[in-house]
Amino acid sequence: MAHFGQSVEIELSVDNEQVILAIRDFGRGIPADLLRRFRESGTDVGVGLSGMSERAKDLGGHLEIESGGVGTVITVIFPVRLKESGKAA
């Protein structure tokens, strides 16, 4: 069985304009050429990341990926939509 790391950090922040969810692992990271192709076309890294990116877009947000030899950070940013009453939707 492959062992890719023992911990993950999850950070959630919310303000009046946006919700930010960041997930960091401490594995080997995504190879630079694969990450570049994903950023350019949204493909080549499997259905998981492509699906998350599409879902974020459907909800008015976007997905960002930073990766290197010490892990990967996936950040999803969504706008906060306010109802007419001024409460978050």
N, C-alpha and C positions, 0 to 999 in steps of 0.2 A: 504494500500500500504506500502510495506517495504521501509525503508529509510536506505541506506547503505553508506552514506557519501556525501559530497557536493563538493569535488574537486578532480582533477586529475592533476598530473604533467607529462609533456612530455618533454623529453630531446633528442635532436638529435645532434650527433657530427660526424664529418667527418675528416679523415686525409688521407694521401697517401696510407695507408694500409687497413683501414676498416671504415665501417659506423656502428654506434651504435645508436640504438633507444631504449630508456628506458621509460616505462610508469609506473607510480606509482599511486596507489589509496590508500585511507585511510580508507578502510572498515575493515571487521572482519578478513580478511586473509583466506588462504586455510588451512584446518586442516592438521597437520603434517603427519598423516598417508596417506592421499590422495596425498600430495606433494611427499612423499617418493615413493609411487607406481608410480606416474607419472615419477619421475626421473629414476626409475628402468626400467619401461616398456613403457613409453610414453602414457599410457592409464589411465583410471579411473577418469579423470577430465572433461570429456565432449569433444565433437567434436571440440569446438573452440580452446582450447589450443593444442590439438593433431594436428589439421589442421595447426595451425601457426607453430608448430615445424616441421612438414613435409615440409611445404613450405620453411621455412628457410633452411632446409637441401638440398632441391632441388636447391636452389640458392647458395649453397656452404657455408652457414652460420650455426648458431646454436642459440637456444633459451635457456635462463636461467630464472629461477623463484626463487625469494626470497619472503618468506611470513611469517607473524607472526601475532600477535594480533592487530597490528596497520596498517595493509594493506599488499599489494602485489606489488612487482616490477617485471615486465616482461621486460627482456632485449633481444633484437635481435641484433646479431652481424653478419655483412656480410663483406666478403673481398671486397676490391676495385680491380676490374679487369681492367688492362690497355690494350688498343688497341696497336697495333704496333706503331702508331704515338705518343704514350705516353700520349694520352688523356684518361680520365676515361671513362669506358664503361657504 
